[in-house]
Amino acid sequence: MIIVAGYFVVDPAQRDQFLRSRADVMRASRAEAGCITYAFTPDALDPARVLLFERWESKAALADHLTALRQRPRPPGGVEVRESEVLQYEISAVGAVGS
């Protein structure tokens, strides 16, 4: 399993606009083979942060997603991203919390 997690910092006044501009990307990504979870969400404590969380069945599924993502038009909205970090984690074991 592959997890992609990160954040984007935008003008707090434009955060909702940024999230709306990512709705089509979320819908398309969730429909891709191998996608388990794909979400842009507002940070509950920081009005400038948007969190990204993705789970993919495999590296190959993520690679296919990244290829498709590069071919899509850039999301509309024109919101400037002031800072961002997106990292990929390869998971070797998964279990319920507390087990």
C-alpha positions in Angstrom: 0.0 0.0 0.0 1.1 3.5 -0.8 0.1 6.6 1.2 0.5 10.1 -0.1 0.1 12.8 2.5 0.8 16.5 2.5 -0.5 20.0 2.9 -1.0 23.3 1.0 -1.0 26.7 2.5 -3.2 29.3 0.8 -4.7 32.7 1.6 -7.4 31.8 4.3 -9.9 33.9 2.4 -9.4 31.6 -0.7 -9.2 28.2 1.0 -12.8 27.3 0.1 -12.2 28.3 -3.5 -9.1 26.2 -3.5 -11.0 23.2 -2.2 -13.9 23.7 -4.7 -11.3 23.8 -7.5 -10.1 20.4 -6.5 -13.5 18.6 -6.5 -13.2 17.3 -10.1 -9.7 16.1 -9.4 -10.9 14.2 -6.4 -13.9 12.6 -8.3 -11.6 11.6 -11.2 -8.9 10.2 -8.9 -11.4 8.2 -6.8 -12.6 6.5 -10.0 -9.1 5.3 -10.9 -8.1 1.7 -10.5 -6.2 1.2 -7.3 -7.4 4.3 -5.5 -8.6 3.6 -2.0 -8.9 7.1 -0.6 -8.3 10.6 -2.2 -9.2 13.7 -0.3 -8.3 17.4 0.0 -9.7 18.6 3.3 -9.5 21.9 5.3 -7.3 21.8 8.4 -9.6 22.2 11.4 -7.1 24.5 13.3 -5.3 26.5 10.6 -7.5 28.4 8.2 -4.7 28.7 5.6 -4.0 24.9 5.4 -5.5 22.3 3.1 -4.6 18.7 3.8 -4.1 16.0 1.1 -4.5 12.3 1.9 -4.4 9.5 -0.6 -4.2 5.7 -0.3 -3.3 3.5 -3.3 -3.2 -0.2 -3.6 0.2 -0.2 -5.2 3.1 1.8 -6.7 1.8 1.0 -10.1 -1.6 2.4 -9.4 -0.1 5.6 -8.0 2.2 5.8 -11.1 -0.8 5.5 -13.4 -2.6 8.2 -11.4 0.4 10.6 -11.6 0.5 10.1 -15.4 -3.2 10.8 -15.7 -2.9 13.8 -13.4 -0.2 15.4 -15.6 -2.5 15.0 -18.6 -5.5 16.8 -17.0 -5.9 20.5 -17.4 -4.8 22.5 -14.3 -7.7 23.1 -12.0 -9.4 26.5 -12.4 -9.5 28.9 -9.5 -6.2 30.7 -9.7 -5.5 30.3 -6.0 -1.8 30.9 -5.2 -0.2 28.1 -3.1 2.1 29.8 -0.7 3.7 26.6 0.6 3.3 22.9 0.1 4.7 19.5 0.9 3.5 16.2 -0.4 5.3 13.0 0.5 4.9 9.3 -0.5 5.0 6.5 2.1 5.3 2.9 1.3 3.5 0.7 3.8 4.7 -2.8 4.6 2.0 -3.7 7.1 -1.5 -2.5 8.0 -3.5 -3.3 11.1 -6.3 -1.7 13.2 -5.2 0.8 15.8 -4.7 -0.8 19.2 -4.4 -4.3 17.9 
